[in-house]
Amino acid sequence: MYKNNKIINNNVFKLKHQYLIYNLNLKSNSNKLVIFFPSVDTVPTRNIMSYYAFSESLSANVLHIVDNFGSHGSYLYSFVNKEIQESVYELIKSTLSELEITLNNTFFVGTSKGGFCSIYYSLLFGGGHVIAGEPQIKLGDFLFRKNWERNEDCKSIIYAMSGRVNKSDQDLLNDILYNLKVNHGNYTGSVTIHYGKNTGYYNSHIKFVNDVFVSYGISTDILNFVEHDISSHNDIIPIFMDEIKKINRHILKNNIPSSTLFQRMLAFMRIKN
């Protein structure tokens, strides 16, 4: 079904009563899959795919997932509609199966909201290579930040995730990454987090990444943190794009065996650090 070069635009994956929109760009000569998770779209109801230009330019199969659950998305997660995260999981699982791609040849990538999603779904699968730019880790603190009552984006996302807008849910949202029903002491992936020196994200979010992985018995040796001299959260976007281009040149263009790819990814991260 998925063996030839082909672009599958605005396709729909159905699981139970849930419909998930995605795009898949297939490369017949690649044994790798790059999954792009979307950032928050500030335009109500638009919810476009992030970094769509990479769909054709990468030397890999590329999957873009749309988060159209609510006016500004739901982080592809909901306490009141668990079929959202179930459908994302099953879409990725079925794509890997159809393309016969292993987790060690899979990349979970995104910035901001997309960074959170890349970590969440990599943990669910127990592997893959995460490349995230300034992901939110403590979602409750982020969404209920100062003046959140006047922020339409925050209230919309909170409602989509919780079915209500109540500050009593702050801790529940903070703990999403800690409460996955998994036990991944044998996690086989790698995680690279890019963040700004002066954006405030390290103290608010990035420093908690270690705790998340330790809580599942995963060695922190697979974590790599790369600091950049930037002061605005949005400044991580061009840095992230450049990192994806580097990985395309050094990792994606060659059909490296899974066992070798994992070691090369770790070596690539350590050189960067």
FENWO-V537129 format. One record per run of one state. SS is the DSSP state (helix for helix, strand for strand, loop for the rest). FROM is the first residue (numbers start at 1). LEN is the number of residues. If there is no record, write none. Layout:
ss=SS from=FROM len=LEN
ss=SS from=FROM len=LEN
//
This chain:
ss=loop from=1 len=5
ss=strand from=6 len=10
ss=loop from=16 len=2
ss=strand from=18 len=9
ss=loop from=27 len=6
ss=strand from=33 len=5
ss=loop from=38 len=16
ss=helix from=54 len=4
ss=loop from=58 len=3
ss=strand from=61 len=5
ss=loop from=66 len=17
ss=helix from=83 len=17
ss=loop from=100 len=3
ss=helix from=103 len=3
ss=strand from=106 len=6
ss=loop from=112 len=1
ss=helix from=113 len=13
ss=loop from=126 len=3
ss=strand from=129 len=5
ss=loop from=134 len=5
ss=helix from=139 len=5
ss=loop from=144 len=4
ss=helix from=148 len=3
ss=loop from=151 len=1
ss=helix from=152 len=11
ss=loop from=163 len=4
ss=helix from=167 len=8
ss=loop from=175 len=1
ss=helix from=176 len=3
ss=loop from=179 len=11
ss=strand from=190 len=7
ss=loop from=197 len=4
ss=helix from=201 len=4
ss=loop from=205 len=1
ss=helix from=206 len=10
ss=loop from=216 len=4
ss=helix from=220 len=3
ss=strand from=223 len=6
ss=loop from=229 len=4
ss=helix from=233 len=20
ss=loop from=253 len=5
ss=helix from=258 len=15
ss=loop from=273 len=1
//
